[in-house]
């Protein structure tokens, strides 16, 4: 080392490069990146960063918190004990987070001098990397954070003048001025007279000194950025045109160490760029857009604040704006993809409710009705996914059953309709009756479903979206027995016009395939009687429709015997030759009188107890189930007591009580709808009572 230059004692200062090892006062420092010596050659300037080896160093560390250090510390001005603390901090790799910030500034002064006084631009990347590392350890100090960020802004430009657009961050603000990297990037955009895209506009807004981000914006910055891009594109489809100002960019750096005041870099290429900091016209609108996006994420942010682990759950997705949920980005994609997988290559999908809940990532009960709140939550989320479904209780259908069936169909916003409108209510009642009529013979022909769809299309006062939802509803009624029972129960509340439409639709559905099975005729008779329509109108409709009643078909050729006179040929029928067996119709009517009366009871107001049939009074005295006749009550009691029966055993018990097995289940379930608003018997291979109603059924027997 050189010695005294005439101004004092000590060696000439040298720069200890990164990775170079030196020993000072018995302390070995291997990390480098500091000045060592007694003075600077030539223009001395401020020497507060110099580690002067001639200065006394204490034997033990002193004041590690830096409480005795002045506001602008220097190595020479601090005490011997604090010099040892500083040297050991350098030797330890500058990693101790508990060290006083004054020691960090002494080191930082040397980096500033090396870059701006010595103009070591080739070392700018290494020095910038070290400052970034220091920020991770000491960045919570406001003063150091501000100086360090300004240093990085200039160092990055000096290291790479063609730097790309800065990365979006909630921490872009840099004290009282915009970050230099943002000003250079936007200055180049202004100079090229290109419109700002959404990222440019957000960079500008976030880097403004007076931009104050709220909690929702910082906590949900990824979602905020995504929503900003969507909203910006909607407001500025061609980008944001900004007129360049006459003010040019002035690039200067004010050093923390105080050497020479400001370092002016305006003579570089950057000095020819327009300065975005001089533009203010569009800022108000951009800041309003940012606030609006933040507001939309407020509820989502509150959830994550309380439950950070809920970020990727359906509960969180439910609170996101629809555009994010359906944009195809990472946020919300999982739920959307799982629902899309249910459709495959189709626009309609029929699935179990449990499978839909699994796709949505929701936990639901294993059996029974879903609560109204849970059903509404599913509905709101499906609306955001542009998927409608039936049954949907929001539009007059029954609620979802945990073990039931749901039909999904793709429709914008979930195909919302006015479920309370009189026209839609009447059309829904028509669909319910027509579906039940089509199903009354145990099977549904394609022509019968086509008839129902034709009636839906021609129903007055309903539109295209309502048509689609009603067709989906009809499909669920035809498939789900529980839905059929629920529909029967609601028919009593429909108005006169709806009753007429329902009767017409049901008759059309039966006539659609040109055949009227006995069960179909029975259903229509029950329906006409229950809704107060003369049965003669039904028989006239059957005649007009030229319906062929199901009856035995001749399968052997006719054999004629000689000598037997041939009866005269009957007159041609006006109905095109189709023969109606009126005797058979009369027999069917007489066989179903009891069933017709039972169904009719669903549509009329309940009579006072004194007017109940005698059989119900007898049931009450037997201590069974009020409202069921003795045979059905005993069968239900058996199921309650034993827990369930195999199908064969159940059919045997039903026959012993002179009951048809399937008819008995239907009768008991109709009673269950009256009493509990849901069926009470379930099962195919094994018949049992619904588990959640077992206690209520026991209580019903006690009350009887």
Secondary structure, DSSP 8 states (H G I E B T S, - for coil): -----SSSSS-B-EEE-TT--EEETTEEE-S--EEESSB-SSS----TT-B-TTS---SS---TT-TTS-TT--TTTS-HHHHHHHHHHHHTTS--TTS-HHHHHHHHHHHHIIIIIS--GGGHHHHHHHHHHHHHHHTTSHHHHHHHHHHHHHHHHHH-TT-------TT--BTTB--HHHHHHHHHHHHTT--B-HHHHHHHHHHSTT----HHHHHTHHHHHHHHHHHHHHH-TT-B-----S-B---EEE-TT-TTSEEE-TTSGGGGSB-GGG--TTHHHHHHHHHHHHHHTHHHHHHHHH-GGGTTSHHHHTTS-HHHHTSSSSTTHHHHHHHHHHHTTSSEEEEEHHHHHHHHT----SSSB--HHHHHHHHHHHHHTTEEEES-GGGTS---BTTSEEEEEE-GGG----TTSHHHHHHHHHHHHHHHHHHTTS---HHHHHHHHHHHHH-TT--HHHHHHHHHHHHHHHH-HHHHHHHHHHGGG--HHHHHHHHHHHHHHHHTTSEE-HHHHHHHHHHHHHTT--HHHHHHHHHHTT-EE------S-----TT----------TTSS----HHHHHHHHHHTHHHHHHHHGGGS----GGGS-HHHHHHHHTTS-TTS-HHHHHHHHHHHHHS-EEHHHHHHHHHHTT--HHHHHHHHHHHHHHHHSS--EE-SSEEEE-GGGHHHHHHHHHH-
